[in-house]
């Protein structure tokens, strides 16, 4: 079953923190996204992850490669679940002069099956 598609008029439920400063320089260290997401790994829906939850990134703060740029996708639901964690992530981006883009990740299109 396909997931419902959000209306184009609805506000984005995610935003991206890109590893590029406002003046176009690449942010260092190169593993900054994984480090930030590792710190945020404990913030997850109750009951998710099972006994290996400590080995997984939070579904609310995940590292991604966006057009060849290390980035972090942040789900807006984090603001309701843990406001201090949300502000920590946003302030990390601001303090390090990182670019923030509104948007959302789209699920991969299903590949048609051969007859």
C-alpha positions as CSV (number, residue, x, y, z in Angstrom):
1,X,0.0,0.0,0.0
2,X,1.4,3.4,-0.9
3,X,1.8,6.1,1.7
4,X,-0.5,9.1,1.4
5,X,1.1,12.0,-0.4
6,X,1.2,15.3,1.4
7,X,-0.6,18.2,-0.2
8,X,1.8,20.6,-2.1
9,X,0.4,23.5,0.0
10,X,1.2,21.8,3.3
11,X,4.3,23.0,5.1
12,X,7.4,20.8,4.9
13,X,7.7,18.4,7.7
14,X,11.5,18.1,7.4
15,X,14.5,20.4,6.9
16,X,18.1,19.8,5.9
17,X,21.2,21.1,7.5
18,X,23.8,21.1,4.8
19,X,27.6,20.8,5.5
20,X,28.2,24.1,3.7
21,X,28.7,27.4,5.5
22,X,26.8,30.5,4.3
23,X,30.0,31.6,2.4
24,X,30.2,28.3,0.6
25,X,33.0,26.5,2.5
26,X,32.7,22.8,3.4
27,X,32.1,22.2,7.1
28,X,34.7,20.1,8.9
29,X,35.2,17.5,10.3
30,X,34.0,15.4,7.4
31,X,32.0,13.1,9.7
32,X,30.1,16.0,11.4
33,X,26.7,14.7,10.2
34,X,27.3,11.2,11.7
35,X,28.5,12.7,14.9
36,X,25.5,15.0,15.3
37,X,23.1,12.2,14.5
38,X,24.9,9.8,16.9
39,X,24.3,12.3,19.7
40,X,20.6,12.5,18.8
41,X,20.2,8.7,18.4
42,X,18.3,8.3,21.7
43,X,15.4,10.4,20.5
44,X,13.0,8.0,18.9
45,X,9.4,6.9,19.1
46,X,8.7,4.8,22.2
47,X,9.1,1.1,21.6
48,X,11.1,1.5,18.3
49,X,14.4,0.0,17.7
50,X,14.2,-2.9,20.1
51,X,17.2,-4.1,21.9
52,X,19.6,-2.7,19.2
53,X,18.2,0.8,19.4
54,X,21.5,2.2,20.6
55,X,23.1,1.1,17.3
56,X,20.6,3.0,15.1
57,X,20.1,6.7,14.2
58,X,17.0,8.4,15.3
59,X,14.2,8.5,12.7
60,X,14.0,12.2,13.5
61,X,17.6,13.2,12.8
62,X,19.4,11.2,10.1
63,X,22.6,11.7,8.1
64,X,22.2,11.9,4.3
65,X,24.3,12.7,1.2
66,X,22.4,15.5,-0.6
67,X,23.8,16.3,-4.1
68,X,27.3,15.2,-2.9
69,X,27.1,17.3,0.3
70,X,27.0,15.7,3.8
71,X,23.8,16.8,5.4
72,X,21.4,16.0,8.2
73,X,17.6,15.7,7.6
74,X,15.6,16.7,10.7
75,X,12.0,15.8,11.1
76,X,9.9,18.6,12.6
77,X,8.2,16.0,14.9
78,X,11.3,16.3,17.1
79,X,10.1,19.7,18.2
80,X,7.1,18.1,19.9
81,X,8.8,15.1,21.3
82,X,11.8,16.8,22.8
83,X,12.0,20.6,22.3
84,X,15.5,20.9,23.9
85,X,16.9,18.4,21.4
86,X,15.2,20.2,18.5
87,X,16.7,23.5,19.6
88,X,20.1,21.9,20.1
89,X,20.2,20.7,16.5
90,X,18.9,24.1,15.1
91,X,21.4,26.0,17.3
92,X,24.2,23.7,16.1
93,X,23.5,24.7,12.5
94,X,23.3,28.4,13.4
95,X,26.4,28.4,15.6
96,X,28.4,26.8,12.8
97,X,26.9,29.0,10.1
98,X,25.5,26.0,8.2
99,X,22.9,26.3,5.5
100,X,19.3,25.2,6.4
101,X,16.9,24.2,3.6
102,X,13.2,23.4,4.0
103,X,12.0,20.3,2.2
104,X,11.4,16.6,2.7
105,X,12.8,13.3,1.5
106,X,10.6,11.5,-0.9
107,X,10.3,7.7,-0.7
108,X,12.1,5.8,-3.5
109,X,9.8,5.0,-6.4
110,X,8.9,1.4,-6.6
111,X,10.5,-0.3,-9.5
112,X,8.0,-1.9,-11.9
113,X,8.1,-5.7,-11.8
114,X,9.0,-7.6,-15.0
115,X,6.2,-9.7,-16.5
